[in-house]
């Protein structure tokens, strides 16, 4: 009976909370690749964006991060961890067309060639009924999560299409609501994520087929657009305004640390990916395995206790919401 309930919950999560954006910390086996690739990551000051940068640098690639937050601390941390690596940072509001244009110029200036552009920046606007969300927060969520991705994708496509004989990849981060399930408390967030697969599919067809009635655009370089699903990640985006019940389930069963997500997704990003495909951390097999471990084997969470509190490990720093500092 318990297993049946777990499987039903898994099915619901696949449709409604498939990737909520959304100790074992890192997988140590990281061989650097022969080719030094240029990587751009928005929202790279904290959370999974910072973890992506760390993972790419560990593999010998050059990285540009941007954020609205101050970048002095994350850049210092990344440079200390990777003294021979190349990492650069610039402040950028992804909802500002001029900021994104400047980000593109900054990235080209420092990296030369951009191979992977990860649209990771995102906000959830707080967990509350839509009727209680201030209009300014509604605007913020839509501007960052949707307008920001449109502007960044447009800039990345222009740069990549002008890079002779280079294949560039753009990754748009999806989250809870992407498959159409309800996201009560996060209506704005879910609505912005629901539109991203449509964007990816539209761009795939524009690239491959062109736009009817217009000449097909000639590109010096190849451009591919993808969806990226990090799943539930123990970051501010997940834990802020959360309840003990949510932390016990589903967070305590399905959520992972930023480093774990990055070590899983970065190799997938670096693999040869067909245009328009989706790359995910929390796939069906992983969800079912986690449910089996929790509800059949009775395995407890490493990160959430039986009362729904974040387990705070000695030597680590946490904020009031239980978010662990990465540096």
C-alpha positions in Angstrom: 0.0 0.0 0.0 2.8 2.4 0.9 4.7 1.6 -2.3 1.5 2.2 -4.4 1.1 5.6 -2.7 4.7 6.4 -3.4 4.4 5.5 -7.0 1.2 7.6 -7.4 3.0 10.5 -5.7 5.9 10.0 -8.1 3.5 10.2 -11.1 2.0 13.4 -9.8 5.5 14.9 -9.2 6.5 14.1 -12.7 3.6 16.2 -14.0 3.3 18.9 -11.4 6.5 19.4 -9.5 9.0 17.7 -11.8 11.7 20.2 -11.3 10.9 22.6 -8.6 13.3 25.5 -9.1 14.0 23.1 -7.9 27.6 14.6 3.5 27.6 13.7 -0.4 28.7 16.9 -2.0 30.8 16.2 -5.2 31.7 13.3 -7.4 35.5 13.5 -7.3 36.2 11.8 -10.7 36.6 14.8 -13.0 39.0 14.5 -15.9 39.5 17.8 -17.8 38.6 17.7 -21.5 41.2 18.5 -24.1 39.2 21.4 -25.4 38.8 24.6 -23.3 35.2 25.7 -23.9 33.7 29.1 -23.2 30.8 29.0 -20.8 28.3 31.7 -19.7 26.1 31.2 -16.7 23.5 33.7 -15.5 22.6 33.8 -11.9 26.0 32.5 -11.0 26.7 34.1 -7.6 25.0 31.4 -5.6 23.2 28.1 -5.6 23.3 25.8 -8.6 24.7 28.6 -10.9 27.8 28.8 -8.7 28.0 25.0 -8.6 27.9 24.9 -12.4 30.8 27.3 -12.6 32.8 25.3 -10.1 32.2 22.1 -12.0 33.0 23.6 -15.4 36.2 25.1 -14.0 37.1 21.7 -12.5 37.0 20.3 -16.0 39.3 22.9 -17.5 36.8 25.3 -19.1 36.6 29.1 -19.0 33.6 30.6 -17.4 31.7 34.0 -17.2 29.2 34.4 -14.5 26.7 37.2 -14.0 24.3 38.2 -11.3 22.4 41.2 -9.8 24.2 40.3 -6.6 27.7 41.4 -5.8 30.2 39.0 -7.4 33.4 39.8 -5.4 32.9 36.8 -2.9 31.9 34.1 -5.4 34.7 35.1 -7.9 37.3 35.1 -5.1 36.1 31.7 -4.0 36.2 30.2 -7.5 39.6 31.7 -8.2 41.0 30.3 -5.0 39.6 26.8 -5.8 40.9 27.0 -9.4 44.0 29.1 -9.4 44.9 28.0 -13.0 41.3 28.5 -14.3 39.8 31.4 -16.1 36.7 32.8 -14.5 35.2 36.3 -15.0 32.2 38.1 -13.6 30.0 41.0 -14.4 26.9 42.5 -12.8 23.8 42.0 -15.0 20.0 42.4 -14.6 18.8 39.8 -17.2 15.5 41.7 -17.6 17.4 44.7 -18.9 18.1 44.7 -22.7 21.1 47.0 -22.3 22.6 44.9 -19.4 22.2 41.7 -21.5 23.8 43.3 -24.5 26.7 44.3 -22.3 26.9 40.8 -20.9 27.3 39.4 -24.4 30.1 41.8 -25.2 31.8 41.1 -21.9 31.6 37.3 -22.5 33.0 37.6 -26.0 35.8 39.9 -24.9 36.9 37.5 -22.2 36.1 34.1 -23.6 36.6 34.7 -27.3 34.2 31.9 -28.3 31.0 31.0 -26.4 30.1 27.3 -26.6 27.5 27.0 -23.9 25.2 29.7 -22.5 23.2 28.6 -19.4 20.1 30.8 -18.6 20.0 29.9 -14.9 18.9 33.2 -13.3 15.4 33.0 -11.7 13.2 34.1 -8.9 10.0 32.7 -7.4 8.4 35.8 -6.0 7.6 34.2 -2.6 5.2 31.4 -1.7 1.7 32.9 -1.4 -1.7 33.2 -3.1 -1.6 35.2 -6.3 -4.2 37.6 -4.8 -1.6 38.4 -2.1 1.4 38.9 -4.4 2.2 42.6 -4.8 2.1 43.7 -8.5 5.8 44.6 -8.3 6.6 41.0 -7.5 4.5 39.7 -10.3 6.4 42.0 -12.7 9.7 40.9 -11.2 9.0 37.2 -11.7 7.9 37.6 -15.3 10.7 40.0 -16.1 13.5 37.8 -14.7 12.1 34.3 -15.6 10.6 35.0 -19.0 11.8 38.3 -20.4 15.3 37.6 -19.1 15.5 34.3 -20.9 14.2 35.8 -24.1 16.7 38.6 -24.0 19.6 36.3 -23.1 18.7 33.7 -25.6 18.4 36.4 -28.4 21.9 37.7 -27.5 23.4 34.3 -27.3 21.9 33.3 -30.6 23.3 36.4 -32.3 26.8 35.7 -30.9 26.8 31.9 -31.7 25.4 32.3 -35.2 28.4 34.5 -36.0 31.1 32.0 -34.8 32.4 30.2 -37.8 32.4 26.4 -37.6 31.4 26.5 -34.0 28.3 24.8 -32.5 26.8 26.8 -29.6 24.3 25.5 -27.1 21.8 27.5 -25.1 20.1 26.0 -22.1 16.9 27.5 -20.6 16.3 26.4 -17.0 12.8 25.0 -16.4 11.1 24.4 -13.1 7.9 23.5 -11.3 4.9 24.0 -13.6 6.8 23.2 -16.8 4.6 20.3 -17.6 1.4 22.1 -16.8 0.7 20.8 -13.3 -0.6 23.4 -10.8 1.9 25.2 -8.6 -0.3 26.7 -5.8 1.6 29.5 -4.0 3.9 29.9 -7.0 1.4 30.8 -9.8 3.6 33.4 -11.4 6.7 31.2 -11.2 4.9 28.2 -12.7 3.4 30.3 -15.5 6.8 31.6 -16.6 8.3 28.1 -16.6 5.4 26.6 -18.5 6.2 28.8 -21.5 9.9 27.7 -21.8 9.3 24.4 -23.7 7.2 26.3 -26.2 10.1 28.7 -26.6 12.6 25.9 -27.1 10.4 24.2 -29.7 9.8 27.5 -31.6 13.5 28.3 -31.8 14.3 24.7 -32.8 12.0 25.1 -35.8 13.2 28.6 -36.6 16.8 27.4 -36.7 16.0 24.2 -38.7 13.2 25.4 -41.0 13.3 29.2 -40.9 10.2 31.5 -40.7 7.6 31.1 -43.4 7.6 34.1 -45.8 11.2 35.2 -44.9 14.5 34.0 -46.2 16.1 31.4 -44.0 18.9 33.0 -42.0 22.4 32.0 -43.0 24.6 31.3 -40.0 28.4 31.0 -39.8 28.0 28.9 -36.7 25.5 26.3 -35.6 23.0 27.1 -32.7 21.1 24.6 -30.6 18.6 25.4 -27.9 17.7 23.1 -25.0 15.7 22.8 -21.8 17.7 22.2 -18.6 16.0 20.8 -15.5 18.0 20.8 -12.2 15.1 19.4 -10.2 14.6 20.3 -6.5 17.8 21.9 -5.2 18.5 23.0 -1.6 18.8 26.7 -2.4 17.1 29.9 -1.4 14.7 29.4 -4.3 13.5 26.2 -2.7 13.7 26.7 1.0 12.6 30.4 1.4 9.0 30.5 2.8 8.9 26.7 2.9 7.0 24.8 5.7 8.1 21.8 7.8 5.6 19.7 5.8 7.1 20.7 2.5 10.6 20.1 3.8 9.7 16.6 5.0 8.0 15.9 1.7 8.8 16.3 -1.1 12.0 18.2 -0.3 13.4 15.6 2.1 12.9 12.8 -0.5 13.7 14.4 -3.8 15.9 17.6 -3.3 19.6 17.5 -3.8 22.6 19.8 -3.0 23.8 22.2 -5.7 27.1 20.4 -6.1 25.4 17.0 -6.6 23.2 18.5 -9.3 26.1 20.2 -11.1 28.2 17.1 -11.1 25.4 15.2 -12.8 24.3 17.9 -15.3 27.6 19.4 -16.5 28.7 16.1 -18.2 25.3 15.9 -19.8 25.6 19.5 -21.0 29.1 18.8 -22.4 27.8 15.8 -24.3 26.6 16.1 -27.9 23.0 17.1 -27.6 20.5 17.3 -30.4 18.7 20.5 -31.0 15.6 21.0 -28.8 16.3 18.2 -26.3 15.8 18.3 -22.6 18.5 17.6 -20.0 17.3 16.7 -16.5 18.7 15.8 -13.1 15.5 14.4 -11.6 14.3 11.9 -14.2 11.7 9.2 -13.8 14.2 6.5 -12.8 15.8 8.7 -10.1 12.4 9.7 -8.7 11.2 6.1 -8.5 14.5 5.1 -6.9 14.2 7.8 -4.3 10.6 6.9 -3.5 11.6 3.2 -3.1 14.4 4.1 -0.8 12.3 6.3 1.4 9.0 4.5 1.5 10.0 0.9 1.2 13.5 0.8 2.6 12.7 3.5 5.1 15.9 5.4 4.3 15.9 8.8 6.1 16.9 12.0 4.4 20.5 13.2 4.8 19.4 16.8 4.9 15.9 17.0 6.6 15.1 15.5 10.0 11.9 13.8 11.0 10.4 17.1 12.2 11.0 18.9 8.9 14.0 20.9 10.0 17.1 21.3 7.9 20.0 19.3 9.3 22.9 21.6 9.9 26.3 20.0 9.5 29.2 21.0 11.8 31.6 23.4 10.0 29.0 24.6 7.5 27.2 28.0 7.5 23.5 28.3 7.0 21.1 31.3 6.7 17.8 31.6 8.6 16.0 29.5 5.9 18.5 26.6 6.2 20.3 27.4 3.0 23.9 26.3 3.2 26.6 28.8 2.1 28.8 27.5 -0.7 31.7 29.8 0.0 
